[in-house]
Amino acid sequence: MATRIFLRFFSFLLASFIGAACCLYAQSDNYPANYAKEPRFKALLYYSENVEEAHKQFAKDAIDFFTRLTEGDGYILETTSSLKEYDYENLKEFNTIIAVNISPSDPEERKLFEKYMENGGGWLGFHAAGYNDANTGWPWFNEFLGCGNFYCNNWPPQPALVDVDISDSPVTKNLPVSFVTPETEWYQWNPSPRENPNVEVLLSLSPKNYPFGLKDVIFYGDFPVVWRNSNYRMIYLNYGHGDRCFSDATQNLLTINAFRYVVSQSPDGDPFLK
């Protein structure tokens, strides 16, 4: 009995010693990891239920995907269907807005969003969140995206071969030079964002896909699918239609890379280094 008690006490002391040693080592300059003691930042996921079914499906999956990324309280995620729930002072507390299937349409929301982005706010936008045509009536949004209006699309949704344009970007450095995405609908823009000197196109639809589509067929043209406008802290991701977009590890890695990059460029400093 005494031996058993001694062994338990010895095990406790050993575990305490190892734990203390690990904590001391973790605080040293040459330790390879940085453990957060509290959430590193806040993100606001912006979505709508008043959209077509495929875009609602994507929003549901996006909420699940980004919620799972908060495990361990690495960051705080809130969701909203209206930016008017926040005034500017509240909105600027969020490092990044994740716009999954909507862009602001209300004049008050647009004014608030413009102020947020013009003052260093972050934006990760998917598919329909970047849709903009002649009827949108928001010239600033064209400047923000760095391209012209929606031009055409393939139909039905389908997988596509995409090529990495810039392989040394933090968003693409661990991706294959080409890969096949899950099925989605793809938007083409005119003028292309590639014509804007402030835009960095990171991935494009491969010309090997043409002719692209079965009902609505695209035969040619420049087709960027992921880009950033250096005038703002933003990345646009063309995919986001239906319930297959989070089914592929490579595309999920791209999504996380893009999210991490936008967050890391905060004017308040990179929260991953804190």
PALUMZA-497731 format. One record per residue (C-alpha): x negated, y, z; chain; residue in one letter. Coordinates in steps of 0.25 Angstrom, whole numbers, plus 5000, padded with zeros to 4 digits. Layout:
     c1     c2     c3   unit   code
      X      Y      Z      A      a
...
END
This chain:
     c1     c2     c3   unit   code
   5000   5000   5000      A      m
   4989   5010   5004      A      a
   4982   5006   4991      A      t
   4994   5009   4983      A      r
   4996   5023   4990      A      i
   4981   5026   4987      A      f
   4982   5023   4972      A      l
   4994   5031   4971      A      r
   4987   5043   4978      A      f
   4975   5041   4970      A      f
   4983   5041   4957      A      s
   4990   5054   4961      A      f
   4977   5060   4964      A      l
   4971   5056   4951      A      l
   4983   5061   4943      A      a
   4982   5074   4950      A      s
   4967   5075   4947      A      f
   4969   5072   4932      A      i
   4981   5082   4931      A      g
   4973   5093   4937      A      a
   4961   5090   4928      A      a
   4970   5090   4916      A      c
   4976   5103   4920      A      c
   4962   5109   4922      A      l
   4957   5103   4909      A      y
   4969   5109   4902      A      a
   4966   5123   4906      A      q
   4952   5122   4901      A      s
   4948   5129   4888      A      d
   4945   5116   4880      A      n
   4958   5109   4883      A      y
   4965   5106   4870      A      p
   4979   5108   4875      A      a
   4987   5120   4879      A      n
   4999   5116   4888      A      y
   5010   5126   4890      A      a
   5015   5129   4904      A      k
   5027   5135   4899      A      e
   5035   5137   4886      A      p
   5025   5144   4876      A      r
   5036   5152   4868      A      f
   5050   5153   4864      A      k
   5057   5150   4851      A      a
   5071   5153   4846      A      l
   5077   5143   4837      A      l
   5087   5151   4828      A      y
   5098   5143   4821      A      y
   5113   5143   4816      A      s
   5124   5133   4816      A      e
   5131   5141   4805      A      n
   5123   5135   4794      A      v
   5124   5124   4784      A      e
   5124   5110   4790      A      e
   5109   5107   4786      A      a
   5104   5119   4792      A      h
   5112   5116   4805      A      k
   5105   5102   4805      A      q
   5092   5108   4804      A      f
   5094   5118   4815      A      a
   5098   5106   4824      A      k
   5086   5099   4821      A      d
   5077   5111   4822      A      a
   5083   5114   4836      A      i
   5079   5100   4840      A      d
   5065   5101   4834      A      f
   5061   5114   4841      A      f
   5068   5110   4854      A      t
   5059   5097   4854      A      r
   5047   5106   4852      A      l
   5050   5113   4865      A      t
   5048   5100   4873      A      e
   5039   5103   4885      A      g
   5043   5117   4885      A      d
   5033   5122   4875      A      g
   5042   5133   4871      A      y
   5056   5138   4873      A      i
   5066   5136   4861      A      l
   5080   5143   4861      A      e
   5090   5142   4850      A      t
   5100   5153   4845      A      t
   5109   5155   4833      A      s
   5109   5170   4835      A      s
   5097   5179   4837      A      l
   5107   5189   4842      A      k
   5106   5181   4855      A      e
   5093   5188   4858      A      y
   5089   5203   4857      A      d
   5075   5206   4852      A      y
   5068   5205   4866      A      e
   5074   5191   4868      A      n
   5071   5187   4854      A      l
   5056   5191   4855      A      k
   5054   5181   4866      A      e
   5055   5170   4856      A      f
   5042   5167   4849      A      n
   5049   5161   4837      A      t
   5062   5160   4831      A      i
   5065   5147   4824      A      i
   5075   5149   4813      A      a
   5080   5136   4809      A      v
   5092   5139   4800      A      n
   5096   5154   4800      A      i
   5091   5168   4799      A      s
   5097   5180   4805      A      p
   5109   5185   4797      A      s
   5115   5195   4807      A      d
   5109   5209   4806      A      p
   5107   5210   4821      A      e
   5100   5196   4821      A      e
   5091   5200   4809      A      r
   5087   5213   4815      A      k
   5083   5205   4828      A      l
   5075   5195   4820      A      f
   5068   5205   4811      A      e
   5063   5212   4824      A      k
   5059   5199   4830      A      y
   5051   5195   4818      A      m
   5045   5209   4815      A      e
   5040   5209   4830      A      n
   5032   5195   4829      A      g
   5043   5185   4831      A      g
   5042   5171   4825      A      g
   5051   5164   4816      A      w
   5051   5149   4811      A      l
   5062   5148   4800      A      g
   5067   5136   4793      A      f
   5074   5135   4780      A      h
   5088   5142   4781      A      a
   5082   5152   4791      A      a
   5074   5158   4780      A      g
   5086   5158   4769      A      y
   5087   5172   4763      A      n
   5094   5176   4750      A      d
   5100   5188   4743      A      a
   5112   5188   4753      A      n
   5104   5188   4766      A      t
   5102   5203   4766      A      g
   5090   5202   4774      A      w
   5077   5208   4767      A      p
   5069   5207   4779      A      w
   5071   5192   4780      A      f
   5064   5191   4766      A      n
   5052   5199   4771      A      e
   5052   5190   4783      A      f
   5052   5177   4775      A      l
   5042   5183   4765      A      g
   5050   5178   4753      A      c
   5062   5180   4744      A      g
   5076   5175   4745      A      n
   5080   5160   4745      A      f
   5079   5156   4730      A      y
   5083   5141   4729      A      c
   5083   5128   4736      A      n
   5083   5113   4733      A      n
   5095   5104   4736      A      w
   5097   5094   4742      A      p
   5088   5095   4754      A      p
   5076   5086   4751      A      q
   5061   5083   4756      A      p
   5050   5091   4749      A      a
   5035   5090   4747      A      l
   5029   5102   4753      A      v
   5015   5107   4752      A      d
   5006   5115   4762      A      v
   5002   5128   4756      A      d
   4993   5132   4768      A      i
   4986   5121   4775      A      s
   4978   5128   4786      A      d
   4990   5135   4792      A      s
   4994   5132   4806      A      p
   5008   5128   4800      A      v
   5002   5118   4790      A      t
   4988   5114   4795      A      k
   4993   5100   4800      A      n
   5002   5097   4788      A      l
   4999   5088   4776      A      p
   4997   5096   4763      A      v
   5010   5091   4758      A      s
   5022   5084   4764      A      f
   5036   5080   4762      A      v
   5047   5087   4770      A      t
   5060   5082   4775      A      p
   5072   5086   4766      A      e
   5077   5100   4767      A      t
   5082   5111   4758      A      e
   5071   5120   4753      A      w
   5072   5135   4749      A      y
   5064   5142   4739      A      q
   5062   5157   4740      A      w
   5061   5168   4729      A      n
   5051   5175   4730      A      p
   5043   5164   4736      A      s
   5037   5168   4750      A      p
   5023   5164   4743      A      r
   5024   5177   4736      A      e
   5024   5185   4749      A      n
   5009   5188   4753      A      p
   5013   5188   4767      A      n
   5019   5174   4766      A      v
   5010   5161   4769      A      e
   5017   5149   4762      A      v
   5013   5137   4770      A      l
   5021   5125   4763      A      l
   5028   5124   4750      A      s
   5037   5115   4743      A      l
   5028   5107   4733      A      s
   5030   5109   4718      A      p
   5030   5094   4717      A      k
   5044   5094   4723      A      n
   5050   5100   4710      A      y
   5060   5098   4705      A      p
   5066   5099   4719      A      f
   5080   5096   4723      A      g
   5091   5087   4717      A      l
   5103   5097   4717      A      k
   5096   5110   4718      A      d
   5083   5108   4711      A      v
   5071   5117   4712      A      i
   5061   5116   4700      A      f
   5050   5125   4704      A      y
   5045   5137   4712      A      g
   5037   5141   4724      A      d
   5043   5134   4736      A      f
   5037   5138   4750      A      p
   5043   5131   4761      A      v
   5035   5136   4774      A      v
   5029   5150   4775      A      w
   5026   5161   4784      A      r
   5026   5176   4782      A      n
   5014   5183   4789      A      s
   5022   5195   4792      A      n
   5030   5188   4802      A      y
   5028   5176   4812      A      r
   5036   5166   4804      A      m
   5037   5153   4796      A      i
   5048   5149   4787      A      y
   5050   5134   4785      A      l
   5059   5130   4773      A      n
   5065   5117   4778      A      y
   5077   5116   4787      A      g
   5089   5110   4780      A      h
   5095   5098   4786      A      g
   5091   5088   4797      A      d
   5079   5082   4791      A      r
   5069   5093   4793      A      c
   5063   5088   4806      A      f
   5062   5074   4801      A      s
   5047   5075   4796      A      d
   5035   5076   4805      A      a
   5027   5085   4795      A      t
   5038   5095   4794      A      q
   5040   5095   4809      A      n
   5025   5098   4810      A      l
   5026   5109   4800      A      l
   5038   5115   4808      A      t
   5030   5115   4821      A      i
   5018   5121   4815      A      n
   5026   5132   4809      A      a
   5033   5134   4823      A      f
   5020   5134   4830      A      r
   5014   5144   4821      A      y
   5025   5154   4822      A      v
   5025   5153   4837      A      v
   5010   5154   4838      A      s
   5009   5167   4830      A      q
   5017   5175   4841      A      s
   5012   5189   4843      A      p
   5012   5186   4858      A      d
   5001   5175   4855      A      g
   5001   5160   4852      A      d
   5009   5153   4863      A      p
   5002   5140   4860      A      f
   4989   5146   4865      A      l
   4995   5150   4879      A      k
END
